[in-house]
Amino acid sequence: MTERLDLAALLAHPANGGLRPIAGADPAVVWRELEMASTEADLPAEGRGALAVLTVPPPATPWQQDALVRRVRDRGYNGLALPGAEAFGSGTRALAERLGLALLDTAEPMTLARAGWELLEGRDALTLGYVRRVAQSIEYHAVNLADLLRHLSASVGHGVALIDTEGVLLEAGESLPSAVHAAIDFGPWIDTVALPEGSAASVRVDSPSRAGLRLAVFGRGLGQQQLTALAVAAEVAMPAVAARILIDEVADVNDAAVASGLLRDFLETRDNRDAELEQRMLERGWRTTGYHLGFRLIGRTRLDTLQLLRFVSRELTALPVDSHAATSGRGVTGWLSFTAPPSPSRVEENVRALHTLHTAARRAFNVATGVGTLESGSAGLVATIDGAADAARIAADRSATGHFVRIDALGLEQLLLSWTESDTFVPAAESLLAPLIARGPELVETLTAYLDHESGIAATADALGLHRNTVSTRVARAQELLGLDLGDPETRLAVHLACRAVRR
């Protein structure tokens, strides 16, 4: 049981009767107890540093207000809360400041008294109140994890955050101060932190899919008793949060698979559009009209493409332009769309933004990024994505550029890429791939998909609907027939260009 009641804890209580400081109310002020009465005359004669809570408003005239303040202070009270306290005039407020009496306004004196009792003596009642609010939140049908956290925050009256050792993943109600986050101990099951910047009670999230998470309930002015109660409330809420994380992750995986399949269908059909495909794209908000700037991030080593997609999607929300992204092979393909032709300066601005995104991504993922050229219409969207994929493959070996390449800044290599569509290159490509073409389309098709997916056997198998062993066998057979080493970057680029030319 705590022996003192401080103003900061009362202000932080979610059910404090609308408490509001009027004068002389230092957040650090404390009271030994709380006394409630209808009028000042009904208060105990000895205040002994207590907070007086009256249920009737103050008198109307200034001299009566001054007299009330003096009598309450003379009895030994150092705090006075009552409804309508904003009616106290400036002179009375100055008097209260001079006498060391905190003046407080409360719309609901009974609710304030209960909050004070909970903080002073009713530890179990305080905990039960928080737990009851959490239970109500759990019954709420949340759309996603962010929605659940928002509802939890609104119910308990404090900020709620999902955190890991790196920072805040999601938060609602308030912003968790960085100093408070830094002070949280991620080791124990339950942890409480109290700093001048704020306080927090947190519990480890028992999630089967994501380790190192904690659910934190936080705010300013929280007393130790409130933190202890909130720790219990956080523990009660944690299973619902863990379940919601799993539900959202399953939904994310399914949605990513649908988006990836739709993008693959779009790129494979190229100019042969059908109404059903266009409708599916529109339902996802993917417009093929207008102008587009494609980009692609690929893994230079093995990576979790779903996590990369989440990162890219989160970063794209900060750009003031229509943007989309989907997993594709061993990376993420995306594009920016404009309804009207953007000015050169705006294009440069967005390329810089994509470079910033790439730099941020490299802190967590070993990726290379390519950016295509600005194109228009449905065919242009395909072209800019193709260009971005070519640039990303080149960027994978370009440490000098930070593994970021813009296709229209390649010079000679861009000329080579354009050359794949020329009447000169196509016969040369057909000659190079003749040993494969002679044995049917499946070897060229498999080799093209293999190079499109950055030499990933699993990704190629998924894209073609084949077994991995079938893909491995075909790729090995193709290399044998061509007599080339696809491990050499220049050879791989030349063969890829040839496959592109023949397939087109």
C-alpha positions as CSV (number, residue, x, y, z in Angstrom):
1,M,0.0,0.0,0.0
2,T,1.3,3.4,-0.9
3,E,1.2,6.1,1.8
4,R,1.1,9.1,-0.5
5,L,-1.0,10.3,-3.4
6,D,0.7,12.4,-6.0
7,L,-0.9,14.7,-8.5
8,A,1.0,13.2,-11.5
9,A,-0.5,9.8,-10.7
10,L,-4.0,11.2,-10.4
11,L,-3.7,13.0,-13.7
12,A,-2.4,9.8,-15.3
13,H,-5.4,7.8,-14.0
14,P,-7.8,7.0,-16.9
15,A,-10.8,7.6,-14.7
16,N,-10.0,10.7,-12.6
17,G,-13.3,12.6,-13.1
18,G,-11.9,15.0,-15.6
19,L,-9.3,16.3,-13.2
20,R,-7.7,19.6,-14.4
21,P,-5.2,21.8,-12.5
22,I,-6.3,25.5,-12.0
23,A,-3.6,27.0,-9.8
24,G,-0.7,26.0,-7.5
25,A,-0.7,22.5,-9.0
26,D,2.9,21.3,-9.3
27,P,2.8,17.8,-10.7
28,A,5.2,16.8,-8.0
29,V,2.7,17.7,-5.2
30,V,1.7,14.8,-2.9
31,W,-1.0,14.2,-0.3
32,R,-1.1,11.8,2.6
33,E,-4.7,11.0,2.0
34,L,-7.9,12.2,0.3
35,E,-10.9,13.6,2.2
36,M,-14.3,14.0,0.5
37,A,-17.2,16.2,1.7
38,S,-20.2,18.1,0.3
39,T,-18.9,21.5,1.5
40,E,-15.8,22.9,3.3
41,A,-17.7,22.9,6.6
42,D,-18.1,19.1,6.4
43,L,-14.4,18.4,6.1
44,P,-12.5,17.0,9.1
45,A,-10.9,19.8,11.1
46,E,-7.4,18.5,10.7
47,G,-6.3,18.2,7.1
48,R,-2.7,17.0,7.8
49,G,-1.6,17.6,4.2
50,A,-4.6,15.9,2.6
51,L,-6.4,16.6,-0.7
52,A,-9.9,18.0,0.0
53,V,-12.6,17.0,-2.6
54,L,-15.9,18.9,-2.4
55,T,-19.0,18.0,-4.4
56,V,-20.5,21.5,-4.6
57,P,-19.2,24.4,-6.8
58,P,-17.3,27.4,-5.3
59,P,-19.2,30.5,-4.2
60,A,-19.7,33.2,-6.9
61,T,-18.2,36.3,-5.2
62,P,-14.4,36.9,-5.1
63,W,-14.3,37.5,-1.3
64,Q,-16.2,34.3,-0.6
65,Q,-13.8,32.4,-2.9
66,D,-10.8,33.9,-1.1
67,A,-12.4,32.9,2.3
68,L,-12.9,29.3,1.1
69,V,-9.3,29.0,0.0
70,R,-8.0,30.4,3.3
71,R,-10.2,28.2,5.5
72,V,-9.3,25.0,3.6
73,R,-5.6,25.9,3.9
74,D,-5.8,26.9,7.5
75,R,-7.2,23.5,8.3
76,G,-4.1,21.9,7.0
77,Y,-5.1,20.8,3.5
78,N,-2.7,21.5,0.7
79,G,-5.1,20.6,-2.2
80,L,-8.7,21.5,-3.1
81,A,-10.6,19.9,-5.9
82,L,-14.3,20.7,-6.7
83,P,-16.6,21.1,-9.7
84,G,-16.6,24.5,-11.4
85,A,-13.1,25.5,-10.0
86,E,-12.5,27.4,-13.3
87,A,-14.8,30.0,-11.8
88,F,-12.1,31.1,-9.3
89,G,-10.9,34.6,-10.2
90,S,-7.3,35.6,-10.8
91,G,-7.0,37.0,-7.4
92,T,-8.1,33.8,-5.7
93,R,-5.8,31.8,-7.9
94,A,-2.9,34.0,-6.9
95,L,-3.8,33.6,-3.3
96,A,-3.8,29.8,-3.6
97,E,-0.4,30.0,-5.2
98,R,0.9,32.1,-2.3
99,L,-0.6,29.9,0.3
100,G,0.7,26.7,-1.3
101,L,-2.8,25.2,-2.0
102,A,-3.3,23.3,-5.2
103,L,-6.6,24.3,-6.9
104,L,-8.1,21.6,-9.1
105,D,-11.3,21.3,-11.2
106,T,-13.1,18.0,-11.5
107,A,-16.3,17.4,-13.3
108,E,-17.0,14.2,-11.3
109,P,-15.9,14.5,-7.7
110,M,-17.1,10.9,-6.8
111,T,-15.0,9.5,-9.7
112,L,-12.0,11.5,-8.6
113,A,-12.4,10.2,-5.0
114,R,-12.6,6.6,-6.2
115,A,-9.4,7.1,-8.3
116,G,-7.6,8.5,-5.3
117,W,-8.8,5.6,-3.1
118,E,-7.5,3.1,-5.7
119,L,-4.1,4.8,-5.8
120,L,-3.9,5.0,-2.0
121,E,-5.5,1.8,-0.8
122,G,-7.4,-0.1,-3.5
123,R,-4.5,-1.8,-5.3
124,D,-6.7,-4.8,-6.3
125,A,-9.5,-2.6,-7.4
126,L,-7.1,-0.6,-9.6
127,T,-5.7,-3.7,-11.2
128,L,-9.2,-5.2,-11.7
129,G,-10.3,-1.9,-13.4
130,Y,-7.5,-2.1,-15.9
131,V,-8.0,-5.8,-16.5
132,R,-11.7,-5.2,-17.1
133,R,-10.9,-2.6,-19.7
134,V,-8.5,-4.9,-21.4
135,A,-11.1,-7.7,-21.5
136,Q,-13.5,-5.3,-23.2
137,S,-10.8,-4.5,-25.8
138,I,-10.2,-8.2,-26.5
139,E,-13.9,-8.7,-27.2
140,Y,-13.7,-6.0,-29.8
141,H,-13.3,-7.4,-33.4
142,A,-10.1,-5.7,-34.5
143,V,-9.3,-5.3,-38.2
144,N,-5.6,-5.8,-37.6
145,L,-2.9,-5.5,-35.0
146,A,-2.8,-1.7,-35.3
147,D,-6.5,-1.5,-34.7
148,L,-6.3,-3.8,-31.6
149,L,-3.5,-1.6,-30.1
150,R,-5.6,1.5,-30.8
151,H,-8.6,0.0,-29.0
152,L,-6.4,-1.2,-26.1
153,S,-5.0,2.3,-25.7
154,A,-8.4,3.9,-25.8
155,S,-9.7,1.5,-23.2
156,V,-6.9,1.7,-20.6
157,G,-6.3,5.4,-21.2
158,H,-2.6,5.1,-21.8
159,G,-0.2,4.6,-24.7
160,V,0.3,1.1,-25.9
161,A,3.2,-0.1,-28.1
162,L,4.6,-3.2,-29.6
163,I,8.4,-3.0,-29.4
164,D,11.7,-4.9,-29.9
165,T,15.2,-4.0,-28.9
166,E,15.6,-1.9,-32.1
167,G,12.7,0.4,-31.5
168,V,8.9,0.8,-31.7
169,L,7.1,-1.4,-34.2
170,L,3.6,-0.1,-33.6
171,E,2.1,2.3,-31.1
172,A,-1.2,3.9,-30.3
173,G,-2.5,6.7,-28.1
174,E,0.9,8.3,-27.4
175,S,4.5,8.1,-28.6
176,L,6.9,6.0,-26.4
177,P,9.8,8.2,-25.4
178,S,13.1,6.9,-26.6
179,A,14.6,7.2,-23.1
180,V,11.9,4.9,-21.7
181,H,12.4,2.4,-24.5
182,A,16.1,2.3,-23.9
183,A,15.5,1.6,-20.2
184,I,13.2,-1.3,-20.7
185,D,14.7,-4.7,-19.8
186,F,13.9,-7.2,-22.5
187,G,15.0,-10.2,-20.3
188,P,12.4,-10.7,-17.6
189,W,8.8,-11.7,-18.3
190,I,7.5,-8.4,-16.8
191,D,9.4,-5.2,-16.4
192,T,8.5,-1.7,-15.1
193,V,10.3,1.5,-15.8
194,A,9.9,5.0,-14.2
195,L,11.8,7.9,-15.6
196,P,11.2,11.7,-15.6
197,E,10.4,11.3,-19.4
198,G,7.7,8.7,-18.7
199,S,6.9,5.3,-17.3
200,A,6.1,1.9,-18.8
201,A,5.0,-1.5,-17.8
202,S,5.9,-4.2,-20.3
203,V,5.5,-8.0,-20.8
204,R,7.3,-10.4,-23.2
205,V,5.1,-11.4,-26.1
206,D,4.9,-15.1,-26.4
207,S,4.7,-15.2,-30.3
208,P,5.6,-18.5,-32.1
209,S,6.6,-16.5,-35.3
210,R,8.5,-13.5,-33.9
211,A,10.9,-13.5,-31.1
212,G,12.1,-10.5,-29.0
213,L,8.8,-8.6,-28.8
214,R,7.3,-6.8,-25.8
215,L,3.9,-5.3,-25.2
216,A,4.3,-2.0,-23.3
217,V,1.7,0.2,-21.7
218,F,3.1,3.7,-20.9
219,G,2.4,7.3,-20.0
220,R,3.6,10.2,-17.9
221,G,3.2,10.5,-14.1
222,L,2.3,6.9,-13.5
223,G,3.0,5.8,-9.9
224,Q,4.4,2.5,-9.0
225,Q,1.0,1.1,-8.0
226,Q,-0.3,2.1,-11.4
227,L,2.7,0.4,-13.1
228,T,2.1,-2.8,-11.1
229,A,-1.5,-2.8,-12.2
230,L,-0.7,-2.1,-15.8
231,A,1.8,-4.9,-15.8
232,V,-1.0,-7.3,-15.0
233,A,-3.2,-5.7,-17.6
234,A,-0.5,-6.0,-20.2
235,E,0.0,-9.7,-19.3
236,V,-3.7,-10.3,-19.8
237,A,-3.7,-8.5,-23.2
238,M,-0.5,-10.2,-24.4
239,P,-2.1,-13.5,-25.7
240,A,-4.6,-11.5,-27.8
241,V,-1.8,-9.5,-29.2
242,A,0.3,-12.6,-30.0
243,A,-2.7,-14.2,-31.7
244,R,-3.4,-11.1,-33.7
245,I,0.3,-11.0,-34.9
246,L,-0.1,-14.6,-36.1
247,I,-3.4,-13.8,-37.9
248,D,-2.0,-10.8,-39.6
249,E,1.1,-12.6,-40.7
250,V,-1.0,-15.4,-42.3
251,A,-3.0,-12.7,-44.0
252,D,0.1,-10.9,-45.1
253,V,1.5,-14.2,-46.6
254,N,-1.7,-14.9,-48.4
255,D,-2.0,-11.3,-49.7
256,A,1.7,-11.3,-50.8
257,A,1.2,-14.5,-52.7
258,V,-1.9,-13.1,-54.5
259,A,-0.1,-9.9,-55.4
260,S,3.0,-11.8,-56.6
261,G,0.9,-14.1,-58.8
262,L,-1.0,-11.1,-60.2
263,L,2.2,-9.3,-61.0
264,R,3.6,-12.4,-62.7
265,D,0.5,-12.8,-64.8
266,F,0.6,-9.2,-65.8
267,L,4.3,-9.4,-66.9
268,E,3.9,-12.7,-68.7
269,T,0.9,-11.7,-70.7
270,R,2.6,-8.4,-71.7
271,D,0.5,-6.8,-74.5
272,N,-2.1,-9.6,-74.5
273,R,-4.4,-8.1,-71.8
274,D,-7.7,-9.6,-70.9
275,A,-10.6,-8.0,-69.0
276,E,-10.4,-10.3,-66.0
277,L,-6.7,-9.5,-65.4
278,E,-7.4,-5.8,-65.7
279,Q,-10.2,-6.1,-63.2
280,R,-8.1,-7.9,-60.7
281,M,-5.4,-5.3,-61.0
282,L,-7.9,-2.5,-60.5
283,E,-9.3,-4.2,-57.4
284,R,-5.8,-4.0,-55.9
285,G,-5.5,-0.3,-57.0
286,W,-3.0,-1.1,-59.7
287,R,-3.6,1.4,-62.5
288,T,-1.9,0.6,-65.8
289,T,-2.8,4.0,-67.2
290,G,-0.7,7.1,-66.6
291,Y,3.1,7.2,-66.2
292,H,5.2,4.7,-64.2
293,L,8.7,4.4,-62.7
294,G,9.6,0.9,-61.9
295,F,12.1,-0.3,-59.3
296,R,13.4,-3.7,-58.0
297,L,15.2,-4.8,-54.9
298,I,16.9,-8.2,-55.1
299,G,18.8,-10.2,-52.4
300,R,22.5,-10.4,-52.9
301,T,22.3,-13.3,-50.4
302,R,19.4,-15.3,-49.1
303,L,16.7,-13.1,-47.5
304,D,13.1,-13.1,-46.3
305,T,11.2,-11.5,-49.2
306,L,8.1,-11.1,-47.1
307,Q,10.0,-9.1,-44.5
308,L,11.6,-7.1,-47.3
309,L,8.2,-6.4,-48.7
310,R,6.9,-5.2,-45.4
311,F,9.9,-2.8,-45.1
312,V,9.5,-1.5,-48.6
313,S,5.7,-1.0,-48.2
314,R,6.2,0.9,-45.0
315,E,8.9,3.2,-46.5
316,L,6.7,3.8,-49.6
317,T,3.9,5.3,-47.5
318,A,6.1,8.3,-46.8
319,L,6.3,9.2,-50.5
320,P,3.6,11.6,-51.8
321,V,3.0,9.5,-54.9
322,D,0.9,6.4,-55.8
323,S,3.1,3.4,-55.1
324,H,2.8,-0.4,-55.2
325,A,5.1,-3.3,-54.4
326,A,5.0,-7.1,-54.5
327,T,7.3,-10.0,-53.9
328,S,8.8,-11.4,-57.1
329,G,11.4,-14.2,-57.2
330,R,14.3,-13.4,-54.7
331,G,13.2,-9.8,-54.2
332,V,10.6,-7.1,-54.4
333,T,9.3,-5.4,-57.5
334,G,7.5,-2.1,-57.3
335,W,6.6,1.0,-59.2
336,L,5.5,4.6,-58.7
337,S,2.5,5.9,-60.8
338,F,1.6,9.4,-61.9
339,T,-1.7,10.4,-63.5
340,A,0.1,13.2,-65.5
341,P,3.6,13.3,-67.0
342,P,5.9,14.3,-64.1
343,S,8.5,17.0,-64.6
344,P,12.1,15.9,-64.8
345,S,12.8,17.5,-61.4
346,R,10.0,15.4,-59.9
347,V,11.3,12.3,-61.5
348,E,14.8,13.0,-60.0
349,E,13.2,13.7,-56.6
350,N,11.5,10.3,-56.7
351,V,14.7,8.5,-57.8
352,R,16.5,10.1,-54.8
353,A,13.7,8.9,-52.6
354,L,14.1,5.4,-53.9
355,H,17.9,5.6,-53.3
356,T,17.1,6.7,-49.7
357,L,14.8,3.6,-49.4
358,H,17.6,1.4,-50.8
359,T,20.1,2.8,-48.3
360,A,17.7,2.2,-45.4
361,A,16.9,-1.3,-46.7
362,R,20.6,-2.2,-46.8
363,R,20.9,-1.7,-43.0
364,A,18.8,-4.8,-42.5
365,F,18.9,-6.6,-45.9
366,N,21.8,-7.4,-48.3
367,V,20.1,-6.0,-51.4
368,A,20.8,-4.4,-54.7
369,T,18.3,-2.0,-56.3
370,G,17.6,-1.1,-59.9
371,V,15.4,1.7,-61.2
372,G,13.8,1.7,-64.6
373,T,12.9,4.6,-66.9
374,L,9.8,6.6,-66.9
375,E,7.2,5.0,-69.2
376,S,3.5,5.4,-70.0
377,G,0.6,3.0,-70.2
378,S,0.3,-0.7,-69.7
379,A,3.2,-1.6,-72.0
380,G,5.3,1.1,-70.4
381,L,4.7,-0.4,-67.0
382,V,6.0,-3.7,-68.3
383,A,9.0,-1.9,-69.8
384,T,10.0,0.1,-66.7
385,I,9.7,-3.1,-64.6
386,D,11.9,-5.0,-67.1
387,G,14.4,-2.1,-67.0
388,A,14.5,-2.1,-63.2
389,A,15.1,-5.8,-63.1
390,D,18.0,-5.5,-65.6
391,A,19.4,-2.6,-63.5
392,A,19.1,-4.6,-60.3
393,R,21.0,-7.5,-61.7
394,I,23.8,-5.2,-62.8
395,A,23.7,-3.4,-59.4
396,A,24.3,-6.7,-57.6
397,D,27.9,-6.6,-58.7
398,R,28.4,-2.8,-58.4
399,S,29.8,-2.0,-55.0
400,A,31.1,1.3,-56.4
401,T,27.5,2.6,-56.7
402,G,26.4,1.1,-53.4
403,H,24.6,-1.6,-55.3
404,F,22.1,0.9,-56.6
405,V,21.8,1.4,-60.4
406,R,19.5,3.5,-62.5
407,I,18.9,2.0,-65.9
408,D,19.1,5.2,-67.9
409,A,22.4,6.1,-66.2
410,L,24.2,3.0,-67.5
411,G,25.6,4.3,-70.8
412,L,27.0,1.4,-72.8
413,E,25.1,-1.2,-70.8
414,Q,21.9,0.5,-71.4
415,L,22.7,0.5,-75.1
416,L,23.2,-3.3,-74.9
417,L,19.9,-3.7,-73.1
418,S,18.1,-1.7,-75.8
419,W,20.0,-3.7,-78.5
420,T,18.2,-6.9,-77.4
421,E,15.2,-5.6,-79.4
422,S,17.1,-4.7,-82.5
423,D,17.2,-6.6,-85.8
424,T,20.9,-7.0,-85.4
425,F,20.9,-8.6,-81.9
426,V,17.9,-11.0,-82.4
427,P,19.7,-13.2,-85.0
428,A,22.8,-13.3,-82.8
429,A,20.7,-14.3,-79.8
430,E,19.0,-17.0,-81.8
431,S,22.4,-18.3,-82.9
432,L,23.7,-18.4,-79.4
433,L,20.7,-20.2,-78.0
434,A,20.3,-22.5,-81.0
435,P,21.3,-25.7,-79.1
436,L,18.5,-25.0,-76.7
437,I,15.9,-24.0,-79.2
438,A,16.5,-27.1,-81.2
439,R,15.4,-29.2,-78.2
440,G,12.1,-27.5,-77.7
441,P,10.9,-24.4,-75.8
442,E,11.2,-25.7,-72.3
443,L,15.0,-25.2,-71.9
444,V,14.8,-21.6,-73.1
445,E,11.8,-20.9,-71.0
446,T,13.3,-22.4,-67.9
447,L,16.7,-20.7,-68.4
448,T,15.0,-17.3,-68.9
449,A,12.9,-17.7,-65.7
450,Y,16.0,-18.9,-63.9
451,L,17.9,-15.7,-64.9
452,D,14.8,-13.5,-64.3
453,H,14.8,-14.8,-60.7
454,E,18.4,-14.1,-60.0
455,S,19.5,-17.7,-60.4
456,G,17.2,-18.9,-57.7
457,I,16.1,-22.5,-58.2
458,A,13.3,-22.4,-55.7
459,A,11.9,-19.1,-57.0
460,T,12.1,-20.4,-60.6
461,A,10.3,-23.6,-59.7
462,D,7.6,-21.6,-58.0
463,A,7.2,-19.3,-61.0
464,L,7.0,-22.2,-63.5
465,G,5.1,-24.6,-61.3
466,L,7.9,-27.2,-61.6
467,H,9.7,-29.3,-59.1
468,R,13.1,-27.9,-58.0
469,N,14.9,-31.0,-59.3
470,T,13.4,-30.4,-62.8
471,V,14.6,-26.8,-62.8
472,S,18.1,-27.8,-61.6
473,T,18.3,-30.5,-64.3
474,R,17.2,-28.2,-67.1
475,V,19.5,-25.4,-66.1
476,A,22.5,-27.8,-65.9
477,R,21.5,-29.2,-69.3
478,A,21.3,-25.7,-70.8
479,Q,24.8,-24.8,-69.5
480,E,26.1,-28.0,-70.9
481,L,24.6,-27.4,-74.3
482,L,25.8,-23.8,-74.4
483,G,29.2,-24.6,-73.1
484,L,29.1,-21.5,-70.9
485,D,29.7,-20.7,-67.3
486,L,26.7,-18.8,-65.9
487,G,28.6,-18.1,-62.8
488,D,30.5,-15.4,-64.7
489,P,28.6,-12.1,-64.4
490,E,29.3,-11.0,-68.0
491,T,28.4,-14.3,-69.4
492,R,25.2,-14.4,-67.4
493,L,24.2,-10.9,-68.6
494,A,24.9,-11.9,-72.2
495,V,22.8,-15.1,-72.0
496,H,20.1,-13.2,-70.2
497,L,19.9,-10.6,-72.9
498,A,19.8,-13.3,-75.5
499,C,16.9,-15.1,-73.7
500,R,15.1,-11.8,-73.5
501,A,15.5,-11.1,-77.2
502,V,14.4,-14.7,-78.2
503,R,11.4,-14.7,-75.9
504,R,10.2,-11.4,-77.2
